[in-house]
Amino acid sequence: MKKVAVILGSDSDWPVVKAACAQLEELEIPWEAHILSAHRTPDAAARFAKGARDNGFGAVICAAGLAAHLAGAVAANTTLPVIGIPMKGGALDGLDALLSTVQMPSGIPVAAVALNGAKNAALLAAEILAVCDDTLAGRLDALRRDMEAQIAKKEDKLQEEIRG
């Protein structure tokens, strides 16, 4: 199975991003996490992105706040799918990170999830990998069934409370 790279622009992103890693583990997807910066370590970030496919990765998740150029810088250096997690914070509370993540030039796509949407980034990476992996697709189907069962239990509890 291909690995997922989880790239943090800063160690301060880890409290949010570890939810992506936990989701990947739950789905039995191998992953690696690294701190690389589009601005402070641009050569290292480009080198990582250029070698990602050869190093066994099938998707890259990038978390960054403020200017949030990390996902775009990685996407510019690989043809693997790149998923950006815009991080909340700063003067604009993440709006700048969101816009930096979604406003990519034609030809260099980056998928974006919600502000601090680490779990969804992991699920999107899993869905991408599952296109060619029926076992992983089955795990995703099971996860969806579990979510459906959880909601059904909550609905039953609500109806019991309403009826008194």
CNS distance restraints for C-alpha pairs under 8 A (distance, minus, plus):
assign (resid   1 and name CA) (resid  29 and name CA) 7.35 0.50 0.50
assign (resid   1 and name CA) (resid  30 and name CA) 7.68 0.50 0.50
assign (resid   1 and name CA) (resid 133 and name CA) 7.90 0.50 0.50
assign (resid   2 and name CA) (resid  29 and name CA) 7.75 0.50 0.50
assign (resid   2 and name CA) (resid  30 and name CA) 7.29 0.50 0.50
assign (resid   2 and name CA) (resid  56 and name CA) 5.58 0.50 0.50
assign (resid   2 and name CA) (resid  57 and name CA) 5.20 0.50 0.50
assign (resid   2 and name CA) (resid  58 and name CA) 5.05 0.50 0.50
assign (resid   2 and name CA) (resid 129 and name CA) 7.26 0.50 0.50
assign (resid   3 and name CA) (resid  29 and name CA) 6.51 0.50 0.50
assign (resid   3 and name CA) (resid  30 and name CA) 4.85 0.50 0.50
assign (resid   3 and name CA) (resid  31 and name CA) 5.10 0.50 0.50
assign (resid   3 and name CA) (resid  32 and name CA) 7.46 0.50 0.50
assign (resid   3 and name CA) (resid  56 and name CA) 5.98 0.50 0.50
assign (resid   3 and name CA) (resid  57 and name CA) 4.43 0.50 0.50
assign (resid   3 and name CA) (resid  58 and name CA) 5.79 0.50 0.50
assign (resid   3 and name CA) (resid  59 and name CA) 7.25 0.50 0.50
assign (resid   4 and name CA) (resid  29 and name CA) 7.37 0.50 0.50
assign (resid   4 and name CA) (resid  30 and name CA) 6.45 0.50 0.50
assign (resid   4 and name CA) (resid  31 and name CA) 4.64 0.50 0.50
assign (resid   4 and name CA) (resid  32 and name CA) 6.59 0.50 0.50
assign (resid   4 and name CA) (resid  57 and name CA) 5.47 0.50 0.50
assign (resid   4 and name CA) (resid  58 and name CA) 6.00 0.50 0.50
assign (resid   4 and name CA) (resid  59 and name CA) 5.15 0.50 0.50
assign (resid   4 and name CA) (resid  60 and name CA) 5.69 0.50 0.50
assign (resid   4 and name CA) (resid  61 and name CA) 7.29 0.50 0.50
assign (resid   4 and name CA) (resid 125 and name CA) 7.25 0.50 0.50
assign (resid   5 and name CA) (resid  31 and name CA) 5.70 0.50 0.50
assign (resid   5 and name CA) (resid  32 and name CA) 5.15 0.50 0.50
assign (resid   5 and name CA) (resid  33 and name CA) 6.02 0.50 0.50
assign (resid   5 and name CA) (resid  34 and name CA) 7.74 0.50 0.50
assign (resid   5 and name CA) (resid  57 and name CA) 6.50 0.50 0.50
assign (resid   5 and name CA) (resid  59 and name CA) 6.49 0.50 0.50
assign (resid   5 and name CA) (resid  60 and name CA) 4.67 0.50 0.50
assign (resid   5 and name CA) (resid  61 and name CA) 6.01 0.50 0.50
assign (resid   6 and name CA) (resid  21 and name CA) 7.74 0.50 0.50
assign (resid   6 and name CA) (resid  31 and name CA) 7.05 0.50 0.50
assign (resid   6 and name CA) (resid  32 and name CA) 6.01 0.50 0.50
assign (resid   6 and name CA) (resid  33 and name CA) 4.55 0.50 0.50
assign (resid   6 and name CA) (resid  34 and name CA) 6.43 0.50 0.50
assign (resid   6 and name CA) (resid  60 and name CA) 6.03 0.50 0.50
assign (resid   6 and name CA) (resid  61 and name CA) 4.76 0.50 0.50
assign (resid   6 and name CA) (resid  62 and name CA) 5.99 0.50 0.50
assign (resid   6 and name CA) (resid  63 and name CA) 7.79 0.50 0.50
assign (resid   7 and name CA) (resid  33 and name CA) 5.70 0.50 0.50
assign (resid   7 and name CA) (resid  34 and name CA) 5.01 0.50 0.50
assign (resid   7 and name CA) (resid  35 and name CA) 5.71 0.50 0.50
assign (resid   7 and name CA) (resid  36 and name CA) 6.43 0.50 0.50
assign (resid   7 and name CA) (resid  60 and name CA) 7.36 0.50 0.50
assign (resid   7 and name CA) (resid  61 and name CA) 6.03 0.50 0.50
assign (resid   7 and name CA) (resid  62 and name CA) 4.69 0.50 0.50
assign (resid   7 and name CA) (resid  63 and name CA) 6.24 0.50 0.50
assign (resid   8 and name CA) (resid  13 and name CA) 6.24 0.50 0.50
assign (resid   8 and name CA) (resid  14 and name CA) 7.22 0.50 0.50
assign (resid   8 and name CA) (resid  17 and name CA) 7.80 0.50 0.50
assign (resid   8 and name CA) (resid  33 and name CA) 7.41 0.50 0.50
assign (resid   8 and name CA) (resid  34 and name CA) 6.17 0.50 0.50
assign (resid   8 and name CA) (resid  35 and name CA) 4.72 0.50 0.50
assign (resid   8 and name CA) (resid  36 and name CA) 6.19 0.50 0.50
assign (resid   8 and name CA) (resid  37 and name CA) 7.63 0.50 0.50
assign (resid   8 and name CA) (resid  62 and name CA) 5.97 0.50 0.50
assign (resid   8 and name CA) (resid  63 and name CA) 4.99 0.50 0.50
assign (resid   8 and name CA) (resid  64 and name CA) 6.34 0.50 0.50
assign (resid   9 and name CA) (resid  13 and name CA) 7.16 0.50 0.50
assign (resid   9 and name CA) (resid  35 and name CA) 5.71 0.50 0.50
assign (resid   9 and name CA) (resid  36 and name CA) 5.42 0.50 0.50
assign (resid   9 and name CA) (resid  37 and name CA) 4.88 0.50 0.50
assign (resid   9 and name CA) (resid  38 and name CA) 7.41 0.50 0.50
assign (resid   9 and name CA) (resid  62 and name CA) 7.54 0.50 0.50
assign (resid   9 and name CA) (resid  63 and name CA) 6.12 0.50 0.50
assign (resid   9 and name CA) (resid  64 and name CA) 5.01 0.50 0.50
assign (resid   9 and name CA) (resid  65 and name CA) 7.65 0.50 0.50
assign (resid   9 and name CA) (resid  70 and name CA) 6.69 0.50 0.50
assign (resid  10 and name CA) (resid  14 and name CA) 7.72 0.50 0.50
assign (resid  10 and name CA) (resid  35 and name CA) 5.99 0.50 0.50
assign (resid  10 and name CA) (resid  36 and name CA) 7.32 0.50 0.50
assign (resid  10 and name CA) (resid  37 and name CA) 7.25 0.50 0.50
assign (resid  10 and name CA) (resid  64 and name CA) 7.32 0.50 0.50
assign (resid  11 and name CA) (resid  35 and name CA) 6.77 0.50 0.50
assign (resid  13 and name CA) (resid  17 and name CA) 6.05 0.50 0.50
assign (resid  13 and name CA) (resid  63 and name CA) 6.94 0.50 0.50
assign (resid  13 and name CA) (resid  64 and name CA) 7.21 0.50 0.50
assign (resid  13 and name CA) (resid  87 and name CA) 7.41 0.50 0.50
assign (resid  14 and name CA) (resid  18 and name CA) 5.63 0.50 0.50
assign (resid  15 and name CA) (resid  19 and name CA) 7.81 0.50 0.50
assign (resid  16 and name CA) (resid  20 and name CA) 7.99 0.50 0.50
assign (resid  16 and name CA) (resid 116 and name CA) 6.35 0.50 0.50
assign (resid  16 and name CA) (resid 118 and name CA) 6.54 0.50 0.50
assign (resid  17 and name CA) (resid  21 and name CA) 6.93 0.50 0.50
assign (resid  17 and name CA) (resid  63 and name CA) 7.22 0.50 0.50
assign (resid  17 and name CA) (resid 116 and name CA) 7.73 0.50 0.50
assign (resid  17 and name CA) (resid 118 and name CA) 5.37 0.50 0.50
assign (resid  17 and name CA) (resid 119 and name CA) 8.00 0.50 0.50
assign (resid  18 and name CA) (resid  22 and name CA) 6.16 0.50 0.50
assign (resid  18 and name CA) (resid 118 and name CA) 7.67 0.50 0.50
assign (resid  19 and name CA) (resid  23 and name CA) 6.19 0.50 0.50
assign (resid  19 and name CA) (resid 118 and name CA) 5.86 0.50 0.50
assign (resid  19 and name CA) (resid 119 and name CA) 5.59 0.50 0.50
assign (resid  20 and name CA) (resid  24 and name CA) 6.21 0.50 0.50
assign (resid  20 and name CA) (resid 118 and name CA) 4.74 0.50 0.50
assign (resid  20 and name CA) (resid 119 and name CA) 4.59 0.50 0.50
assign (resid  20 and name CA) (resid 120 and name CA) 7.50 0.50 0.50
assign (resid  20 and name CA) (resid 121 and name CA) 6.62 0.50 0.50
assign (resid  20 and name CA) (resid 122 and name CA) 4.95 0.50 0.50
assign (resid  21 and name CA) (resid  25 and name CA) 6.17 0.50 0.50
assign (resid  21 and name CA) (resid  31 and name CA) 7.16 0.50 0.50
assign (resid  21 and name CA) (resid 122 and name CA) 7.22 0.50 0.50
assign (resid  22 and name CA) (resid  26 and name CA) 6.18 0.50 0.50
assign (resid  23 and name CA) (resid  27 and name CA) 6.37 0.50 0.50
assign (resid  23 and name CA) (resid 119 and name CA) 6.23 0.50 0.50
assign (resid  23 and name CA) (resid 122 and name CA) 6.21 0.50 0.50
assign (resid  23 and name CA) (resid 123 and name CA) 7.30 0.50 0.50
assign (resid  24 and name CA) (resid  28 and name CA) 6.17 0.50 0.50
assign (resid  24 and name CA) (resid  29 and name CA) 5.11 0.50 0.50
assign (resid  24 and name CA) (resid  30 and name CA) 7.07 0.50 0.50
assign (resid  24 and name CA) (resid  31 and name CA) 7.16 0.50 0.50
assign (resid  24 and name CA) (resid 122 and name CA) 5.98 0.50 0.50
assign (resid  24 and name CA) (resid 123 and name CA) 7.62 0.50 0.50
assign (resid  24 and name CA) (resid 126 and name CA) 7.47 0.50 0.50
assign (resid  25 and name CA) (resid  29 and name CA) 5.69 0.50 0.50
assign (resid  25 and name CA) (resid  30 and name CA) 6.97 0.50 0.50
assign (resid  25 and name CA) (resid  31 and name CA) 7.96 0.50 0.50
assign (resid  27 and name CA) (resid 126 and name CA) 7.88 0.50 0.50
assign (resid  27 and name CA) (resid 136 and name CA) 7.27 0.50 0.50
assign (resid  27 and name CA) (resid 139 and name CA) 6.45 0.50 0.50
assign (resid  27 and name CA) (resid 140 and name CA) 7.51 0.50 0.50
assign (resid  29 and name CA) (resid 126 and name CA) 7.67 0.50 0.50
assign (resid  36 and name CA) (resid  40 and name CA) 7.89 0.50 0.50
assign (resid  36 and name CA) (resid  41 and name CA) 6.10 0.50 0.50
assign (resid  36 and name CA) (resid  42 and name CA) 7.80 0.50 0.50
assign (resid  36 and name CA) (resid  44 and name CA) 6.96 0.50 0.50
assign (resid  36 and name CA) (resid  45 and name CA) 5.56 0.50 0.50
assign (resid  37 and name CA) (resid  41 and name CA) 4.94 0.50 0.50
assign (resid  37 and name CA) (resid  42 and name CA) 6.18 0.50 0.50
assign (resid  37 and name CA) (resid  45 and name CA) 6.44 0.50 0.50
assign (resid  37 and name CA) (resid  70 and name CA) 6.39 0.50 0.50
assign (resid  38 and name CA) (resid  42 and name CA) 4.78 0.50 0.50
assign (resid  38 and name CA) (resid  45 and name CA) 6.39 0.50 0.50
assign (resid  38 and name CA) (resid  69 and name CA) 6.04 0.50 0.50
assign (resid  38 and name CA) (resid  70 and name CA) 4.85 0.50 0.50
assign (resid  38 and name CA) (resid  73 and name CA) 6.13 0.50 0.50
assign (resid  41 and name CA) (resid  45 and name CA) 6.17 0.50 0.50
assign (resid  42 and name CA) (resid  46 and name CA) 6.11 0.50 0.50
assign (resid  43 and name CA) (resid  47 and name CA) 6.04 0.50 0.50
assign (resid  44 and name CA) (resid  48 and name CA) 6.08 0.50 0.50
assign (resid  45 and name CA) (resid  49 and name CA) 6.24 0.50 0.50
assign (resid  45 and name CA) (resid  73 and name CA) 7.62 0.50 0.50
assign (resid  45 and name CA) (resid  74 and name CA) 6.70 0.50 0.50
assign (resid  46 and name CA) (resid  50 and name CA) 6.02 0.50 0.50
assign (resid  46 and name CA) (resid  73 and name CA) 7.13 0.50 0.50
assign (resid  46 and name CA) (resid  74 and name CA) 6.31 0.50 0.50
assign (resid  46 and name CA) (resid  77 and name CA) 5.92 0.50 0.50
assign (resid  47 and name CA) (resid  51 and name CA) 6.25 0.50 0.50
assign (resid  48 and name CA) (resid  52 and name CA) 5.89 0.50 0.50
assign (resid  49 and name CA) (resid  74 and name CA) 5.43 0.50 0.50
assign (resid  49 and name CA) (resid  75 and name CA) 7.54 0.50 0.50
assign (resid  49 and name CA) (resid  77 and name CA) 5.44 0.50 0.50
assign (resid  49 and name CA) (resid  78 and name CA) 5.47 0.50 0.50
assign (resid  50 and name CA) (resid  77 and name CA) 5.32 0.50 0.50
assign (resid  50 and name CA) (resid  78 and name CA) 5.45 0.50 0.50
assign (resid  51 and name CA) (resid  55 and name CA) 6.06 0.50 0.50
assign (resid  52 and name CA) (resid  56 and name CA) 6.57 0.50 0.50
assign (resid  52 and name CA) (resid  57 and name CA) 5.47 0.50 0.50
assign (resid  52 and name CA) (resid  58 and name CA) 8.00 0.50 0.50
assign (resid  52 and name CA) (resid  78 and name CA) 7.45 0.50 0.50
assign (resid  52 and name CA) (resid  80 and name CA) 7.98 0.50 0.50
assign (resid  53 and name CA) (resid  57 and name CA) 5.18 0.50 0.50
assign (resid  53 and name CA) (resid  58 and name CA) 6.61 0.50 0.50
assign (resid  53 and name CA) (resid  78 and name CA) 7.83 0.50 0.50
assign (resid  53 and name CA) (resid  80 and name CA) 6.99 0.50 0.50
assign (resid  58 and name CA) (resid  80 and name CA) 6.35 0.50 0.50
assign (resid  58 and name CA) (resid  81 and name CA) 7.41 0.50 0.50
assign (resid  58 and name CA) (resid 129 and name CA) 6.63 0.50 0.50
assign (resid  59 and name CA) (resid  80 and name CA) 5.62 0.50 0.50
assign (resid  59 and name CA) (resid  81 and name CA) 5.05 0.50 0.50
assign (resid  59 and name CA) (resid  82 and name CA) 6.07 0.50 0.50
assign (resid  59 and name CA) (resid  83 and name CA) 7.77 0.50 0.50
assign (resid  59 and name CA) (resid 125 and name CA) 6.01 0.50 0.50
assign (resid  59 and name CA) (resid 128 and name CA) 7.64 0.50 0.50
assign (resid  59 and name CA) (resid 129 and name CA) 7.61 0.50 0.50
assign (resid  60 and name CA) (resid  80 and name CA) 7.07 0.50 0.50
assign (resid  60 and name CA) (resid  81 and name CA) 6.30 0.50 0.50
assign (resid  60 and name CA) (resid  82 and name CA) 4.81 0.50 0.50
assign (resid  60 and name CA) (resid  83 and name CA) 6.19 0.50 0.50
assign (resid  60 and name CA) (resid 125 and name CA) 7.62 0.50 0.50
assign (resid  61 and name CA) (resid  71 and name CA) 7.64 0.50 0.50
assign (resid  61 and name CA) (resid  82 and name CA) 5.81 0.50 0.50
assign (resid  61 and name CA) (resid  83 and name CA) 4.71 0.50 0.50
assign (resid  61 and name CA) (resid  84 and name CA) 5.89 0.50 0.50
assign (resid  61 and name CA) (resid  85 and name CA) 7.27 0.50 0.50
assign (resid  61 and name CA) (resid 121 and name CA) 6.73 0.50 0.50
assign (resid  61 and name CA) (resid 122 and name CA) 7.61 0.50 0.50
assign (resid  61 and name CA) (resid 125 and name CA) 7.63 0.50 0.50
assign (resid  62 and name CA) (resid  70 and name CA) 6.41 0.50 0.50
assign (resid  62 and name CA) (resid  71 and name CA) 5.18 0.50 0.50
assign (resid  62 and name CA) (resid  82 and name CA) 7.20 0.50 0.50
assign (resid  62 and name CA) (resid  83 and name CA) 6.15 0.50 0.50
assign (resid  62 and name CA) (resid  84 and name CA) 4.88 0.50 0.50
assign (resid  62 and name CA) (resid  85 and name CA) 5.99 0.50 0.50
assign (resid  63 and name CA) (resid  68 and name CA) 7.76 0.50 0.50
assign (resid  63 and name CA) (resid  70 and name CA) 7.36 0.50 0.50
assign (resid  63 and name CA) (resid  71 and name CA) 7.35 0.50 0.50
assign (resid  63 and name CA) (resid  84 and name CA) 5.89 0.50 0.50
assign (resid  63 and name CA) (resid  85 and name CA) 4.54 0.50 0.50
assign (resid  63 and name CA) (resid  86 and name CA) 6.03 0.50 0.50
assign (resid  63 and name CA) (resid  87 and name CA) 6.53 0.50 0.50
assign (resid  64 and name CA) (resid  68 and name CA) 4.75 0.50 0.50
assign (resid  64 and name CA) (resid  69 and name CA) 7.36 0.50 0.50
assign (resid  64 and name CA) (resid  70 and name CA) 6.32 0.50 0.50
assign (resid  64 and name CA) (resid  71 and name CA) 7.75 0.50 0.50
assign (resid  64 and name CA) (resid  84 and name CA) 7.77 0.50 0.50
assign (resid  64 and name CA) (resid  85 and name CA) 6.56 0.50 0.50
assign (resid  64 and name CA) (resid  86 and name CA) 5.63 0.50 0.50
assign (resid  64 and name CA) (resid  87 and name CA) 5.55 0.50 0.50
assign (resid  64 and name CA) (resid  97 and name CA) 6.97 0.50 0.50
assign (resid  65 and name CA) (resid  86 and name CA) 5.72 0.50 0.50
assign (resid  65 and name CA) (resid  87 and name CA) 4.45 0.50 0.50
assign (resid  65 and name CA) (resid  88 and name CA) 6.41 0.50 0.50
assign (resid  65 and name CA) (resid  89 and name CA) 6.78 0.50 0.50
assign (resid  65 and name CA) (resid  90 and name CA) 7.78 0.50 0.50
assign (resid  65 and name CA) (resid  94 and name CA) 6.52 0.50 0.50
assign (resid  65 and name CA) (resid  96 and name CA) 7.74 0.50 0.50
assign (resid  65 and name CA) (resid  97 and name CA) 4.99 0.50 0.50
assign (resid  66 and name CA) (resid  87 and name CA) 7.53 0.50 0.50
assign (resid  66 and name CA) (resid  89 and name CA) 7.14 0.50 0.50
assign (resid  66 and name CA) (resid  90 and name CA) 6.24 0.50 0.50
assign (resid  66 and name CA) (resid  94 and name CA) 6.55 0.50 0.50
assign (resid  66 and name CA) (resid  96 and name CA) 5.66 0.50 0.50
assign (resid  66 and name CA) (resid  97 and name CA) 4.85 0.50 0.50
assign (resid  67 and name CA) (resid  96 and name CA) 6.19 0.50 0.50
assign (resid  67 and name CA) (resid  97 and name CA) 5.52 0.50 0.50
assign (resid  67 and name CA) (resid 100 and name CA) 6.11 0.50 0.50
assign (resid  68 and name CA) (resid  86 and name CA) 6.78 0.50 0.50
assign (resid  68 and name CA) (resid  96 and name CA) 7.66 0.50 0.50
assign (resid  68 and name CA) (resid  97 and name CA) 4.89 0.50 0.50
assign (resid  68 and name CA) (resid  98 and name CA) 7.73 0.50 0.50
assign (resid  68 and name CA) (resid 100 and name CA) 5.60 0.50 0.50
assign (resid  68 and name CA) (resid 101 and name CA) 6.29 0.50 0.50
assign (resid  69 and name CA) (resid  73 and name CA) 6.00 0.50 0.50
assign (resid  69 and name CA) (resid 100 and name CA) 6.35 0.50 0.50
assign (resid  69 and name CA) (resid 101 and name CA) 6.93 0.50 0.50
assign (resid  70 and name CA) (resid  74 and name CA) 6.12 0.50 0.50
assign (resid  71 and name CA) (resid  75 and name CA) 6.01 0.50 0.50
assign (resid  71 and name CA) (resid  82 and name CA) 6.59 0.50 0.50
assign (resid  71 and name CA) (resid  83 and name CA) 6.98 0.50 0.50
assign (resid  71 and name CA) (resid  84 and name CA) 5.40 0.50 0.50
assign (resid  71 and name CA) (resid 101 and name CA) 6.71 0.50 0.50
assign (resid  71 and name CA) (resid 110 and name CA) 6.75 0.50 0.50
assign (resid  72 and name CA) (resid  76 and name CA) 6.03 0.50 0.50
assign (resid  72 and name CA) (resid 101 and name CA) 6.98 0.50 0.50
assign (resid  72 and name CA) (resid 104 and name CA) 6.91 0.50 0.50
assign (resid  72 and name CA) (resid 108 and name CA) 7.44 0.50 0.50
assign (resid  72 and name CA) (resid 109 and name CA) 7.92 0.50 0.50
assign (resid  72 and name CA) (resid 110 and name CA) 6.67 0.50 0.50
assign (resid  73 and name CA) (resid  77 and name CA) 6.77 0.50 0.50
assign (resid  74 and name CA) (resid  78 and name CA) 6.50 0.50 0.50
assign (resid  74 and name CA) (resid  82 and name CA) 7.44 0.50 0.50
assign (resid  75 and name CA) (resid  79 and name CA) 6.79 0.50 0.50
assign (resid  75 and name CA) (resid  80 and name CA) 7.52 0.50 0.50
assign (resid  75 and name CA) (resid  81 and name CA) 7.63 0.50 0.50
assign (resid  75 and name CA) (resid  82 and name CA) 5.97 0.50 0.50
assign (resid  75 and name CA) (resid 108 and name CA) 6.19 0.50 0.50
assign (resid  75 and name CA) (resid 109 and name CA) 6.94 0.50 0.50
assign (resid  75 and name CA) (resid 110 and name CA) 6.68 0.50 0.50
assign (resid  76 and name CA) (resid 108 and name CA) 6.11 0.50 0.50
assign (resid  81 and name CA) (resid 110 and name CA) 7.28 0.50 0.50
assign (resid  81 and name CA) (resid 111 and name CA) 7.77 0.50 0.50
assign (resid  82 and name CA) (resid 109 and name CA) 7.61 0.50 0.50
assign (resid  82 and name CA) (resid 110 and name CA) 5.31 0.50 0.50
assign (resid  82 and name CA) (resid 111 and name CA) 6.24 0.50 0.50
assign (resid  83 and name CA) (resid 110 and name CA) 5.72 0.50 0.50
assign (resid  83 and name CA) (resid 111 and name CA) 4.63 0.50 0.50
assign (resid  83 and name CA) (resid 112 and name CA) 5.61 0.50 0.50
assign (resid  83 and name CA) (resid 113 and name CA) 7.37 0.50 0.50
assign (resid  83 and name CA) (resid 121 and name CA) 6.35 0.50 0.50
assign (resid  83 and name CA) (resid 124 and name CA) 7.92 0.50 0.50
assign (resid  83 and name CA) (resid 125 and name CA) 7.50 0.50 0.50
assign (resid  84 and name CA) (resid 101 and name CA) 6.15 0.50 0.50
assign (resid  84 and name CA) (resid 110 and name CA) 6.46 0.50 0.50
assign (resid  84 and name CA) (resid 111 and name CA) 6.00 0.50 0.50
assign (resid  84 and name CA) (resid 112 and name CA) 4.75 0.50 0.50
assign (resid  84 and name CA) (resid 113 and name CA) 6.49 0.50 0.50
assign (resid  84 and name CA) (resid 121 and name CA) 7.47 0.50 0.50
assign (resid  85 and name CA) (resid 101 and name CA) 7.73 0.50 0.50
assign (resid  85 and name CA) (resid 112 and name CA) 6.18 0.50 0.50
assign (resid  85 and name CA) (resid 113 and name CA) 5.70 0.50 0.50
assign (resid  85 and name CA) (resid 114 and name CA) 6.82 0.50 0.50
assign (resid  85 and name CA) (resid 115 and name CA) 6.41 0.50 0.50
assign (resid  85 and name CA) (resid 116 and name CA) 6.07 0.50 0.50
assign (resid  85 and name CA) (resid 117 and name CA) 6.02 0.50 0.50
assign (resid  85 and name CA) (resid 118 and name CA) 6.40 0.50 0.50
assign (resid  85 and name CA) (resid 121 and name CA) 6.91 0.50 0.50
assign (resid  86 and name CA) (resid  94 and name CA) 6.64 0.50 0.50
assign (resid  86 and name CA) (resid  97 and name CA) 4.94 0.50 0.50
assign (resid  86 and name CA) (resid  98 and name CA) 5.00 0.50 0.50
assign (resid  86 and name CA) (resid 101 and name CA) 6.49 0.50 0.50
assign (resid  86 and name CA) (resid 112 and name CA) 7.52 0.50 0.50
assign (resid  86 and name CA) (resid 113 and name CA) 7.36 0.50 0.50
assign (resid  86 and name CA) (resid 114 and name CA) 6.93 0.50 0.50
assign (resid  86 and name CA) (resid 115 and name CA) 5.01 0.50 0.50
assign (resid  86 and name CA) (resid 116 and name CA) 6.13 0.50 0.50
assign (resid  86 and name CA) (resid 117 and name CA) 7.71 0.50 0.50
assign (resid  87 and name CA) (resid  94 and name CA) 5.68 0.50 0.50
assign (resid  87 and name CA) (resid  97 and name CA) 6.30 0.50 0.50
assign (resid  87 and name CA) (resid  98 and name CA) 7.64 0.50 0.50
assign (resid  87 and name CA) (resid 115 and name CA) 5.44 0.50 0.50
assign (resid  87 and name CA) (resid 116 and name CA) 5.02 0.50 0.50
assign (resid  88 and name CA) (resid  93 and name CA) 5.11 0.50 0.50
assign (resid  88 and name CA) (resid  94 and name CA) 3.92 0.50 0.50
assign (resid  88 and name CA) (resid  95 and name CA) 7.59 0.50 0.50
assign (resid  88 and name CA) (resid  97 and name CA) 7.47 0.50 0.50
assign (resid  88 and name CA) (resid 115 and name CA) 5.92 0.50 0.50
assign (resid  88 and name CA) (resid 116 and name CA) 6.26 0.50 0.50
assign (resid  89 and name CA) (resid  93 and name CA) 4.22 0.50 0.50
assign (resid  89 and name CA) (resid  94 and name CA) 5.13 0.50 0.50
assign (resid  90 and name CA) (resid  94 and name CA) 6.61 0.50 0.50
assign (resid  92 and name CA) (resid  96 and name CA) 6.17 0.50 0.50
assign (resid  94 and name CA) (resid  98 and name CA) 6.11 0.50 0.50
assign (resid  94 and name CA) (resid 115 and name CA) 6.71 0.50 0.50
assign (resid  95 and name CA) (resid  99 and name CA) 6.17 0.50 0.50
assign (resid  96 and name CA) (resid 100 and name CA) 6.06 0.50 0.50
assign (resid  97 and name CA) (resid 101 and name CA) 6.12 0.50 0.50
assign (resid  98 and name CA) (resid 102 and name CA) 6.28 0.50 0.50
assign (resid  98 and name CA) (resid 112 and name CA) 7.95 0.50 0.50
assign (resid  98 and name CA) (resid 114 and name CA) 7.91 0.50 0.50
assign (resid  98 and name CA) (resid 115 and name CA) 6.81 0.50 0.50
assign (resid  99 and name CA) (resid 103 and name CA) 5.75 0.50 0.50
assign (resid 100 and name CA) (resid 104 and name CA) 7.53 0.50 0.50
assign (resid 101 and name CA) (resid 110 and name CA) 7.06 0.50 0.50
assign (resid 101 and name CA) (resid 112 and name CA) 6.45 0.50 0.50
assign (resid 102 and name CA) (resid 110 and name CA) 6.86 0.50 0.50
assign (resid 102 and name CA) (resid 111 and name CA) 7.32 0.50 0.50
assign (resid 102 and name CA) (resid 112 and name CA) 6.18 0.50 0.50
assign (resid 104 and name CA) (resid 108 and name CA) 6.42 0.50 0.50
assign (resid 104 and name CA) (resid 109 and name CA) 6.32 0.50 0.50
assign (resid 104 and name CA) (resid 110 and name CA) 6.93 0.50 0.50
assign (resid 105 and name CA) (resid 109 and name CA) 7.47 0.50 0.50
assign (resid 112 and name CA) (resid 121 and name CA) 7.92 0.50 0.50
assign (resid 113 and name CA) (resid 117 and name CA) 5.56 0.50 0.50
assign (resid 113 and name CA) (resid 118 and name CA) 7.81 0.50 0.50
assign (resid 113 and name CA) (resid 120 and name CA) 6.62 0.50 0.50
assign (resid 113 and name CA) (resid 121 and name CA) 6.18 0.50 0.50
assign (resid 117 and name CA) (resid 121 and name CA) 6.28 0.50 0.50
assign (resid 118 and name CA) (resid 122 and name CA) 6.40 0.50 0.50
assign (resid 119 and name CA) (resid 123 and name CA) 6.31 0.50 0.50
assign (resid 120 and name CA) (resid 124 and name CA) 6.00 0.50 0.50
assign (resid 121 and name CA) (resid 125 and name CA) 6.20 0.50 0.50
assign (resid 122 and name CA) (resid 126 and name CA) 6.13 0.50 0.50
assign (resid 123 and name CA) (resid 127 and name CA) 6.14 0.50 0.50
assign (resid 124 and name CA) (resid 128 and name CA) 6.24 0.50 0.50
assign (resid 125 and name CA) (resid 129 and name CA) 6.31 0.50 0.50
assign (resid 126 and name CA) (resid 130 and name CA) 5.95 0.50 0.50
assign (resid 126 and name CA) (resid 136 and name CA) 7.51 0.50 0.50
assign (resid 126 and name CA) (resid 140 and name CA) 7.84 0.50 0.50
assign (resid 127 and name CA) (resid 131 and name CA) 6.61 0.50 0.50
assign (resid 127 and name CA) (resid 137 and name CA) 7.24 0.50 0.50
assign (resid 127 and name CA) (resid 140 and name CA) 7.59 0.50 0.50
assign (resid 129 and name CA) (resid 133 and name CA) 6.55 0.50 0.50
assign (resid 129 and name CA) (resid 136 and name CA) 7.71 0.50 0.50
assign (resid 130 and name CA) (resid 134 and name CA) 6.31 0.50 0.50
assign (resid 130 and name CA) (resid 135 and name CA) 7.71 0.50 0.50
assign (resid 130 and name CA) (resid 136 and name CA) 5.31 0.50 0.50
assign (resid 130 and name CA) (resid 137 and name CA) 4.92 0.50 0.50
assign (resid 131 and name CA) (resid 137 and name CA) 7.41 0.50 0.50
assign (resid 133 and name CA) (resid 137 and name CA) 6.27 0.50 0.50
assign (resid 134 and name CA) (resid 138 and name CA) 6.14 0.50 0.50
assign (resid 135 and name CA) (resid 139 and name CA) 6.49 0.50 0.50
assign (resid 136 and name CA) (resid 140 and name CA) 6.31 0.50 0.50
assign (resid 137 and name CA) (resid 141 and name CA) 6.21 0.50 0.50
assign (resid 138 and name CA) (resid 142 and name CA) 6.18 0.50 0.50
assign (resid 139 and name CA) (resid 143 and name CA) 6.18 0.50 0.50
assign (resid 140 and name CA) (resid 144 and name CA) 6.29 0.50 0.50
assign (resid 141 and name CA) (resid 145 and name CA) 6.31 0.50 0.50
assign (resid 142 and name CA) (resid 146 and name CA) 6.18 0.50 0.50
assign (resid 143 and name CA) (resid 147 and name CA) 6.29 0.50 0.50
assign (resid 144 and name CA) (resid 148 and name CA) 6.22 0.50 0.50
assign (resid 145 and name CA) (resid 149 and name CA) 6.22 0.50 0.50
assign (resid 146 and name CA) (resid 150 and name CA) 6.21 0.50 0.50
assign (resid 147 and name CA) (resid 151 and name CA) 6.33 0.50 0.50
assign (resid 148 and name CA) (resid 152 and name CA) 6.26 0.50 0.50
assign (resid 149 and name CA) (resid 153 and name CA) 6.30 0.50 0.50
assign (resid 150 and name CA) (resid 154 and name CA) 6.35 0.50 0.50
assign (resid 151 and name CA) (resid 155 and name CA) 6.11 0.50 0.50
assign (resid 152 and name CA) (resid 156 and name CA) 6.22 0.50 0.50
assign (resid 153 and name CA) (resid 157 and name CA) 6.19 0.50 0.50
assign (resid 154 and name CA) (resid 158 and name CA) 6.12 0.50 0.50
assign (resid 155 and name CA) (resid 159 and name CA) 6.18 0.50 0.50
assign (resid 156 and name CA) (resid 160 and name CA) 6.19 0.50 0.50
assign (resid 157 and name CA) (resid 161 and name CA) 6.23 0.50 0.50
assign (resid 158 and name CA) (resid 162 and name CA) 6.18 0.50 0.50
assign (resid 159 and name CA) (resid 163 and name CA) 6.17 0.50 0.50
assign (resid 160 and name CA) (resid 164 and name CA) 6.17 0.50 0.50
